[in-house]
Amino acid sequence: MAGQVWFVLAMAAVVVLARGAGSRFGVPSSILLTLAGLVYAVLPGPKLTLDPDAVLLLVLPPLLYSTARRSSLPAIRANLRPIVSLSVLLVLLTAFVVGALVSLVVPGMPLAVGLVLGAAVAPPDPVAALSIGRRAGLPPRLIVLIEGEGLLNDATALTTYQLALAAAVGTGFSWAAASGRFVLAIAGGLAVGGLVAWTIRKARPWLRDPLIGNAVSLAAPFVAYLLAEEIHSSGVLAVVIAGLMIGYDAGREETGASRLQTGAVWELVEFLLEGFIFLLIGQQLPSMLNGQVIAAAAVTVGAVLLVRPLWLVLTQLVPVGLHARLGITPSERLHPREVVAMSWAGTRGVITLAALVAVPLHAFPQRDLLIFCGYVVVLVTLVGQGLTFAPLLRRLKLGVNATEVEQLNNDARLAGVEAGLATVNRLVEAERIGTELAAVLRANLAARADRYKARSAALLQSGDGDITWPRDYRAAVEARRAIINAQRAELVRWRDAGRLPDASLRKLRRELDHEERALLEL
């Protein structure tokens, strides 16, 4: 038992080191972890094996939920047509192309077995793609498309996978039954996800304690997934819908303290789960290398890499008149540079591996071949595309303009200050506060507005996207940080002198921590 604990702790240390090295050298930690797992797999020592049930139940729901909480529901609605094109039509096309090609190059492989592989490798992993894309500076619109693509692609692929599995083992197949099962999976996932989100929203008044709110938040993805699976619908879709709706409603009833703590908890959960999964992906590959067919792996990787850009190009070449009849506005069409970036954003990950490992050995003599092809696809897309994604975005000049993003944030901050001033005026008119208190509140808001205006002036001088803060502005921010540090040090001296209990120190220091976190980053 102690040895297993030490092994897990060693894995956690590797995850932390990879995160640090990735930040230091500008390489996504997911790639470093996959390579580290690959190296460790050929060394002597204990190994962990990916359990498909554990991945589907314990890993996938929280990762998808965490991603969905950060997603923008209005932005996804605004891009619904291209998202459906990517998450349903492209996934189905990829599955059938891969299945047909593999069944051609592997003697004796039925189309249904090839389709099992095609369905498993068809859906891009939104967790992997976004972890790489955000660090690579992917523009917000493309991030929305990738996030939205994850809404239905897993449900589409896994439903196709289950139907192909049933056909391959001889339990029967019909297009009518397949279509009906697919519709029910989508409808059930939408209904369950909406029900879980609605229930949590109604319970918000009783979840004001941050610890209770965190407990409910951690349970939400598992509840949504299990409920959906119980009624044979898409647990993946239920989790994503619940996360989207809960994230969208988080500002209505949730307290600030609960929101800060919940955000920190989910950042930690996502960091650890992503790290362990990518590390385990690398460990699995060498065990599948014996007796495999290189041609099958080659056509699988080739189809995965080629179908996506071809589909994106073809959908953009549809005549403008047909776009208009379909209700697609010019703003929804992708620029050629965006097509290139989206083509290179199709990294595969957890879903592909879990689906293929779950294939029953007794009914699939070619199971090892399917798993090997899946691992090669994950390795090529995650490492190959991941390492070249950032340079590609730089060549395409698609990086986020930091100045524009920060200027928008600053304008929103100023709007918030104006709303605060208007509220002070209403409270005075209603005689709920006196003029002296109103003067103090207005002075505080005015000082904040002055800081934001100074920030705006500095941003106007950085129109090219590289923000350079004036010396006076930097000095003011550093001075505020120095004051906060001095206050912390004084509190510690009081505690060391026996004048302040530890409980009071933690409370007062937490107040200063929140104040420091509110400082705008340079």
C-alpha positions as CSV (number, residue, x, y, z in Angstrom):
1,M,0.0,0.0,0.0
2,A,2.8,2.4,0.9
3,G,4.5,1.6,-2.4
4,Q,1.4,2.6,-4.3
5,V,1.1,5.8,-2.4
6,W,4.7,6.7,-3.2
7,F,4.1,5.9,-6.9
8,V,1.1,8.2,-7.0
9,L,3.1,10.9,-5.2
10,A,5.9,10.5,-7.7
11,M,3.4,10.9,-10.6
12,A,2.1,14.1,-8.9
13,A,5.7,15.4,-8.7
14,V,6.2,14.7,-12.4
15,V,2.9,16.6,-13.2
16,V,4.1,19.6,-11.2
17,L,7.5,19.6,-12.8
18,A,6.0,19.3,-16.3
19,R,3.7,22.3,-15.5
20,G,6.7,24.3,-14.3
21,A,8.9,23.3,-17.3
22,G,6.0,24.0,-19.7
23,S,5.5,27.5,-18.3
24,R,9.3,28.1,-18.4
25,F,9.8,27.0,-22.0
26,G,6.4,27.8,-23.5
27,V,5.6,24.1,-24.2
28,P,2.1,22.7,-23.2
29,S,2.6,20.5,-20.2
30,S,0.2,17.9,-21.7
31,I,2.9,17.2,-24.4
32,L,5.7,16.9,-21.9
33,L,3.7,14.5,-19.7
34,T,2.8,12.3,-22.7
35,L,6.5,12.1,-23.6
36,A,7.5,11.5,-20.0
37,G,5.0,8.6,-19.8
38,L,6.3,7.2,-23.0
39,V,9.9,7.2,-21.6
40,Y,8.8,5.7,-18.3
41,A,7.0,2.9,-20.1
42,V,10.2,1.4,-21.4
43,L,12.0,1.7,-18.0
44,P,11.7,-1.0,-15.2
45,G,9.3,-0.3,-12.5
46,P,5.6,-0.4,-11.6
47,K,3.1,0.7,-14.2
48,L,-0.5,1.9,-14.1
49,T,-3.0,0.8,-16.7
50,L,-5.9,2.9,-17.9
51,D,-9.2,1.4,-16.7
52,P,-11.8,2.5,-19.2
53,D,-14.6,2.4,-16.6
54,A,-12.6,4.6,-14.3
55,V,-11.8,7.1,-17.1
56,L,-15.4,7.3,-18.3
57,L,-16.9,7.7,-14.8
58,L,-14.2,9.3,-12.6
59,V,-12.1,11.4,-15.0
60,L,-14.1,12.4,-18.0
61,P,-17.1,14.1,-16.2
62,P,-15.2,16.5,-14.0
63,L,-12.8,17.5,-16.9
64,L,-15.7,18.2,-19.3
65,Y,-17.7,20.0,-16.5
66,S,-14.8,22.2,-15.6
67,T,-14.3,23.2,-19.3
68,A,-18.1,23.8,-19.7
69,R,-18.2,26.0,-16.6
70,R,-15.7,28.4,-18.3
71,S,-17.5,28.3,-21.7
72,S,-19.7,31.1,-23.0
73,L,-23.3,29.9,-23.6
74,P,-24.3,33.0,-25.6
75,A,-21.1,32.7,-27.8
76,I,-22.0,29.0,-28.4
77,R,-25.5,29.9,-29.4
78,A,-24.2,32.5,-31.8
79,N,-22.0,29.9,-33.5
80,L,-24.4,27.0,-33.3
81,R,-24.4,26.1,-37.1
82,P,-20.6,25.7,-37.4
83,I,-20.5,23.8,-34.1
84,V,-23.1,21.3,-35.3
85,S,-21.2,20.9,-38.5
86,L,-18.0,20.0,-36.6
87,S,-19.5,18.0,-33.8
88,V,-22.0,15.9,-35.7
89,L,-21.4,15.8,-39.4
90,L,-17.6,15.9,-39.3
91,V,-17.5,13.2,-36.6
92,L,-19.8,10.9,-38.6
93,L,-17.8,11.5,-41.8
94,T,-14.5,10.8,-40.0
95,A,-15.8,7.6,-38.4
96,F,-17.0,6.2,-41.7
97,V,-13.9,7.2,-43.7
98,V,-11.5,5.6,-41.1
99,G,-13.7,2.5,-40.8
100,A,-13.8,2.0,-44.6
101,L,-10.1,2.5,-45.1
102,V,-9.0,0.3,-42.2
103,S,-11.3,-2.5,-43.4
104,L,-9.7,-2.3,-46.8
105,V,-6.1,-2.5,-45.7
106,V,-6.5,-5.2,-43.0
107,P,-7.5,-8.5,-44.6
108,G,-10.7,-10.0,-43.2
109,M,-11.7,-7.0,-41.1
110,P,-15.4,-6.4,-41.3
111,L,-16.6,-2.8,-41.9
112,A,-18.4,-2.8,-38.5
113,V,-15.0,-3.5,-36.7
114,G,-13.4,-0.7,-38.7
115,L,-16.2,1.6,-37.8
116,V,-15.6,0.9,-34.1
117,L,-12.1,2.3,-34.6
118,G,-13.4,5.1,-36.7
119,A,-15.9,6.2,-34.1
120,A,-13.3,6.1,-31.3
121,V,-10.8,8.3,-33.1
122,A,-13.3,10.6,-34.7
123,P,-14.0,13.1,-31.8
124,P,-11.4,15.7,-31.0
125,D,-10.8,15.9,-27.2
126,P,-11.9,19.4,-26.1
127,V,-9.8,19.2,-22.9
128,A,-6.6,18.5,-24.8
129,A,-7.3,21.0,-27.6
130,L,-8.2,23.8,-25.2
131,S,-5.3,23.2,-22.8
132,I,-3.0,23.6,-25.8
133,G,-5.0,26.3,-27.6
134,R,-5.3,28.7,-24.8
135,R,-1.5,28.6,-24.1
136,A,-0.9,29.0,-27.8
137,G,-2.9,32.2,-28.0
138,L,-5.9,30.9,-29.9
139,P,-8.4,33.7,-30.7
140,P,-11.6,33.7,-28.6
141,R,-13.9,32.9,-31.6
142,L,-12.0,29.7,-32.4
143,I,-11.9,28.8,-28.7
144,V,-15.7,29.0,-28.7
145,L,-15.9,26.7,-31.7
146,I,-13.7,24.1,-30.1
147,E,-15.6,24.3,-26.8
148,G,-18.9,24.1,-28.6
149,E,-17.6,21.2,-30.8
150,G,-17.2,19.3,-27.5
151,L,-20.9,19.6,-26.8
152,L,-22.0,16.9,-29.2
153,N,-18.9,15.3,-30.7
154,D,-18.5,12.8,-27.9
155,A,-22.2,11.9,-27.9
156,T,-22.1,11.5,-31.7
157,A,-19.0,9.4,-31.6
158,L,-19.9,7.2,-28.6
159,T,-23.4,6.5,-30.0
160,T,-21.9,5.5,-33.3
161,Y,-19.3,3.4,-31.5
162,Q,-22.0,1.5,-29.5
163,L,-24.0,0.8,-32.7
164,A,-20.9,-0.4,-34.5
165,L,-20.0,-2.6,-31.5
166,A,-23.4,-4.2,-31.6
167,A,-23.2,-4.9,-35.3
168,A,-19.7,-6.3,-35.0
169,V,-20.6,-8.8,-32.3
170,G,-23.7,-9.9,-34.2
171,T,-26.5,-8.4,-32.0
172,G,-28.1,-6.8,-35.0
173,F,-28.0,-3.4,-36.8
174,S,-30.6,-1.3,-38.5
175,W,-30.5,2.3,-39.6
176,A,-33.9,3.0,-38.1
177,A,-32.8,1.7,-34.7
178,A,-29.5,3.5,-34.9
179,S,-31.2,6.8,-35.7
180,G,-33.7,6.4,-32.9
181,R,-31.0,5.6,-30.4
182,F,-29.0,8.6,-31.5
183,V,-31.9,11.0,-31.1
184,L,-32.8,9.6,-27.7
185,A,-29.2,9.8,-26.5
186,I,-29.1,13.5,-27.5
187,A,-32.5,14.4,-26.1
188,G,-31.9,12.5,-22.8
189,G,-28.6,14.2,-22.3
190,L,-30.1,17.6,-22.9
191,A,-32.9,16.9,-20.5
192,V,-30.8,15.5,-17.7
193,G,-28.2,18.3,-18.0
194,G,-30.9,20.9,-17.9
195,L,-32.6,19.2,-14.9
196,V,-29.4,19.1,-12.9
197,A,-28.6,22.8,-13.7
198,W,-32.1,23.9,-12.8
199,T,-32.0,22.0,-9.5
200,I,-28.8,23.6,-8.5
201,R,-30.0,27.0,-9.5
202,K,-33.1,26.6,-7.4
203,A,-31.0,25.5,-4.4
204,R,-28.6,28.5,-4.6
205,P,-30.2,30.3,-1.6
206,W,-29.2,27.3,0.5
207,L,-25.7,27.0,-0.9
208,R,-24.2,30.3,0.3
209,D,-21.7,28.6,2.5
210,P,-18.6,28.2,0.2
211,L,-17.9,24.7,1.5
212,I,-21.4,23.5,0.8
213,G,-21.3,25.2,-2.6
214,N,-18.0,23.4,-3.4
215,A,-19.4,20.0,-2.4
216,V,-22.4,20.4,-4.6
217,S,-20.3,21.7,-7.5
218,L,-17.9,18.7,-7.3
219,A,-20.9,16.3,-7.2
220,A,-22.8,17.9,-10.1
221,P,-20.9,16.3,-13.0
222,F,-21.1,12.8,-11.6
223,V,-24.8,13.2,-10.8
224,A,-25.5,14.4,-14.4
225,Y,-23.4,11.6,-15.9
226,L,-24.9,8.8,-13.9
227,L,-28.5,9.9,-14.3
228,A,-28.1,10.2,-18.1
229,E,-26.4,6.8,-18.3
230,E,-29.3,5.2,-16.2
231,I,-31.8,6.2,-18.9
232,H,-29.4,5.1,-21.7
233,S,-28.7,8.7,-22.9
234,S,-25.6,10.7,-23.4
235,G,-23.9,11.2,-20.0
236,V,-21.2,13.3,-21.7
237,L,-23.7,15.7,-23.2
238,A,-25.6,15.9,-19.8
239,V,-22.4,16.9,-18.1
240,V,-21.5,19.6,-20.6
241,I,-25.1,21.0,-20.7
242,A,-25.1,21.1,-16.9
243,G,-21.7,22.8,-16.8
244,L,-22.7,25.4,-19.4
245,M,-25.9,26.4,-17.7
246,I,-24.5,26.4,-14.2
247,G,-21.5,28.5,-15.3
248,Y,-23.9,30.9,-17.1
249,D,-26.0,31.3,-13.9
250,A,-23.1,31.5,-11.5
251,G,-23.2,35.3,-11.2
252,R,-26.9,35.5,-10.2
253,E,-27.2,33.9,-6.8
254,E,-23.7,32.5,-6.0
255,T,-21.7,34.6,-3.4
256,G,-18.4,36.1,-4.3
257,A,-16.6,34.0,-1.6
258,S,-18.2,30.8,-2.9
259,R,-17.3,31.7,-6.5
260,L,-13.7,32.4,-5.7
261,Q,-13.3,29.1,-3.8
262,T,-15.2,27.0,-6.4
263,G,-13.0,28.4,-9.1
264,A,-9.8,27.6,-7.2
265,V,-11.0,24.1,-6.5
266,W,-11.9,23.3,-10.1
267,E,-8.5,24.7,-11.3
268,L,-6.8,22.3,-9.0
269,V,-9.0,19.3,-10.0
270,E,-8.5,20.0,-13.7
271,F,-4.7,20.5,-13.3
272,L,-4.3,17.1,-11.5
273,L,-6.7,15.1,-13.6
274,E,-5.3,16.4,-16.9
275,G,-1.7,15.8,-15.7
276,F,-2.4,12.2,-14.6
277,I,-4.3,11.3,-17.8
278,F,-1.7,12.6,-20.1
279,L,1.1,10.9,-18.1
280,L,-0.8,7.6,-18.3
281,I,-1.4,8.0,-22.1
282,G,2.3,7.8,-22.7
283,Q,2.7,4.7,-20.5
284,Q,0.2,2.6,-22.4
285,L,1.7,2.7,-26.0
286,P,4.8,0.4,-25.8
287,S,2.6,-2.5,-24.5
288,M,0.7,-2.4,-27.8
289,L,3.7,-2.4,-30.2
290,N,4.0,-6.1,-30.9
291,G,2.4,-7.7,-34.0
292,Q,0.5,-4.7,-35.2
293,V,-0.2,-3.7,-38.8
294,I,1.6,-0.4,-39.7
295,A,-0.7,0.1,-42.7
296,A,-3.8,0.3,-40.5
297,A,-2.2,2.9,-38.2
298,A,-1.0,4.9,-41.2
299,V,-4.4,5.1,-42.9
300,T,-6.1,5.8,-39.6
301,V,-3.7,8.8,-38.8
302,G,-3.9,9.9,-42.4
303,A,-7.7,10.0,-42.5
304,V,-7.9,11.8,-39.1
305,L,-5.5,14.4,-40.3
306,L,-7.0,14.9,-43.7
307,V,-10.7,14.7,-43.3
308,R,-11.0,17.6,-40.9
309,P,-9.3,20.2,-43.1
310,L,-11.1,18.9,-46.2
311,W,-14.4,19.2,-44.4
312,L,-13.6,22.7,-43.2
313,V,-12.5,23.9,-46.6
314,L,-15.6,22.3,-48.4
315,T,-18.0,23.9,-45.9
316,Q,-16.5,27.3,-46.5
317,L,-16.6,26.9,-50.3
318,V,-20.4,26.6,-50.3
319,P,-21.8,29.4,-52.4
320,V,-22.7,32.6,-50.6
321,G,-26.3,32.3,-51.8
322,L,-26.7,28.8,-50.3
323,H,-25.2,30.1,-47.1
324,A,-27.9,32.8,-47.0
325,R,-30.6,30.3,-47.6
326,L,-29.3,28.1,-44.8
327,G,-29.4,31.1,-42.5
328,I,-25.6,31.4,-42.2
329,T,-24.4,35.0,-41.9
330,P,-21.1,36.2,-43.4
331,S,-19.7,36.7,-39.9
332,E,-20.1,32.9,-39.3
333,R,-17.8,32.0,-42.2
334,L,-14.2,31.3,-41.3
335,H,-11.3,33.2,-42.7
336,P,-8.8,31.0,-44.6
337,R,-6.3,31.5,-41.8
338,E,-8.9,30.4,-39.3
339,V,-9.6,27.3,-41.3
340,V,-5.9,26.4,-41.1
341,A,-5.9,26.9,-37.4
342,M,-9.1,24.9,-36.8
343,S,-7.7,22.1,-39.0
344,W,-4.7,21.8,-36.7
345,A,-6.8,21.9,-33.5
346,G,-8.2,18.4,-33.7
347,T,-6.1,16.7,-31.0
348,R,-7.4,13.4,-29.7
349,G,-7.3,12.1,-26.1
350,V,-9.2,10.4,-23.3
351,I,-12.4,9.5,-25.2
352,T,-10.4,7.7,-27.9
353,L,-8.4,5.7,-25.5
354,A,-11.2,4.8,-23.2
355,A,-13.5,3.6,-26.0
356,L,-10.9,1.3,-27.5
357,V,-9.7,-0.2,-24.2
358,A,-13.4,-1.0,-23.5
359,V,-13.6,-3.2,-26.6
360,P,-14.3,-6.8,-25.4
361,L,-11.4,-9.1,-26.2
362,H,-13.5,-12.3,-26.6
363,A,-15.4,-10.8,-29.5
364,F,-12.6,-8.8,-31.2
365,P,-9.5,-10.8,-32.2
366,Q,-8.1,-7.6,-33.7
367,R,-8.6,-5.6,-30.5
368,D,-4.9,-4.9,-30.0
369,L,-4.7,-3.5,-33.6
370,L,-7.6,-1.1,-32.8
371,I,-6.0,0.0,-29.6
372,F,-2.6,0.5,-31.2
373,C,-4.1,2.6,-34.0
374,G,-5.9,4.7,-31.4
375,Y,-2.7,5.3,-29.4
376,V,-0.8,6.3,-32.5
377,V,-3.6,8.8,-33.4
378,V,-3.5,10.3,-29.9
379,L,0.3,10.5,-29.9
380,V,0.6,12.1,-33.4
381,T,-2.2,14.6,-32.9
382,L,-1.3,15.5,-29.3
383,V,2.5,15.8,-29.7
384,G,2.8,16.6,-33.4
385,Q,0.0,19.1,-33.7
386,G,0.5,20.4,-30.1
387,L,4.2,21.2,-30.6
388,T,3.5,23.0,-33.9
389,F,0.3,24.8,-32.9
390,A,1.9,27.9,-31.4
391,P,4.4,28.4,-34.2
392,L,1.5,28.0,-36.7
393,L,-0.6,30.6,-35.0
394,R,2.3,33.0,-35.0
395,R,2.8,32.4,-38.7
396,L,-0.9,32.9,-39.4
397,K,-0.9,36.1,-37.1
398,L,-3.9,34.8,-35.3
399,G,-2.7,35.4,-31.8
400,V,-5.0,37.2,-29.4
401,N,-4.5,41.0,-29.3
402,A,-3.8,41.4,-25.6
403,T,-4.4,45.2,-25.8
404,E,-7.9,44.8,-27.3
405,V,-8.9,42.2,-24.7
406,E,-7.6,44.2,-21.8
407,Q,-9.2,47.4,-23.1
408,L,-12.6,45.7,-23.3
409,N,-12.1,44.4,-19.7
410,N,-11.1,47.9,-18.6
411,D,-14.2,49.5,-20.2
412,A,-16.4,46.9,-18.4
413,R,-14.6,47.9,-15.1
414,L,-15.4,51.6,-15.7
415,A,-19.0,50.7,-16.4
416,G,-19.2,48.9,-13.1
417,V,-17.9,51.9,-11.3
418,E,-20.5,54.1,-13.0
419,A,-23.2,51.6,-11.9
420,G,-21.8,51.9,-8.3
421,L,-21.9,55.7,-8.3
422,A,-25.5,55.6,-9.6
423,T,-26.4,53.2,-6.7
424,V,-24.9,55.6,-4.2
425,N,-27.0,58.4,-5.6
426,R,-30.2,56.3,-5.3
427,L,-29.4,55.3,-1.7
428,V,-28.9,59.0,-0.8
429,E,-32.2,59.9,-2.5
430,A,-34.0,57.1,-0.7
431,E,-32.4,58.4,2.6
432,R,-30.9,55.0,3.3
433,I,-27.4,56.5,3.8
434,G,-26.2,59.9,4.9
435,T,-24.2,62.4,3.0
436,E,-21.0,61.7,4.9
437,L,-21.0,57.9,4.1
438,A,-22.0,58.7,0.5
439,A,-19.0,61.0,0.2
440,V,-16.7,58.2,1.4
441,L,-18.2,55.7,-1.0
442,R,-18.0,58.2,-4.0
443,A,-14.3,58.9,-3.1
444,N,-13.5,55.2,-3.1
445,L,-15.3,54.7,-6.4
446,A,-13.6,57.8,-7.9
447,A,-10.2,56.5,-6.9
448,R,-10.9,53.2,-8.6
449,A,-12.1,55.0,-11.7
450,D,-8.9,57.1,-11.8
451,R,-6.9,53.8,-11.7
452,Y,-8.9,52.4,-14.6
453,K,-8.6,55.6,-16.6
454,A,-4.9,55.6,-16.1
455,R,-4.8,52.0,-17.3
456,S,-6.9,52.9,-20.4
457,A,-4.4,55.7,-21.2
458,A,-1.5,53.2,-21.0
459,L,-3.4,50.7,-23.2
460,L,-4.0,53.4,-25.9
461,Q,-0.2,53.6,-26.3
462,S,0.0,49.8,-26.9
463,G,-2.2,49.4,-29.9
464,D,0.0,46.7,-31.5
465,G,-1.0,44.0,-29.0
466,D,2.1,44.2,-26.8
467,I,1.2,46.0,-23.6
468,T,3.9,48.2,-22.2
469,W,3.0,49.9,-18.9
470,P,4.3,53.4,-18.1
471,R,6.8,53.7,-15.3
472,D,4.4,55.7,-13.1
473,Y,1.7,53.1,-13.5
474,R,4.0,50.3,-12.6
475,A,5.3,52.1,-9.6
476,A,1.8,52.7,-8.3
477,V,0.8,49.0,-8.6
478,E,4.1,47.9,-7.0
479,A,3.6,50.4,-4.2
480,R,0.1,48.9,-3.4
481,R,1.6,45.4,-3.4
482,A,4.4,46.6,-1.0
483,I,1.8,48.0,1.3
484,I,-0.2,44.8,1.4
485,N,3.0,42.8,2.1
486,A,3.8,45.2,5.0
487,Q,0.4,44.7,6.4
488,R,0.8,40.9,6.2
489,A,4.2,41.1,7.9
490,E,2.8,43.2,10.8
491,L,0.0,40.7,11.3
492,V,2.5,37.9,11.6
493,R,4.6,39.9,14.1
494,W,1.4,40.3,16.2
495,R,0.8,36.6,16.1
496,D,4.4,35.8,17.0
497,A,4.2,38.2,19.9
498,G,1.1,36.5,21.2
499,R,-1.2,39.4,20.6
500,L,-3.2,37.8,17.8
501,P,-4.6,34.3,17.6
502,D,-3.9,32.1,14.6
503,A,-7.5,32.0,13.7
504,S,-7.6,35.8,13.5
505,L,-4.4,35.9,11.5
506,R,-5.8,33.6,8.9
507,K,-9.0,35.6,8.6
508,L,-7.2,39.0,8.3
509,R,-4.5,37.6,6.0
510,R,-7.3,36.2,3.7
511,E,-8.8,39.6,3.4
512,L,-5.4,41.0,2.3
513,D,-5.0,38.1,-0.1
514,H,-8.3,39.0,-1.8
515,E,-7.2,42.6,-2.0
516,E,-4.0,41.5,-3.6
517,R,-5.8,39.3,-6.1
518,A,-8.0,42.2,-7.0
519,L,-4.9,44.2,-8.1
520,L,-4.8,44.4,-11.9
521,E,-1.9,42.5,-13.4
522,L,0.8,44.4,-15.1
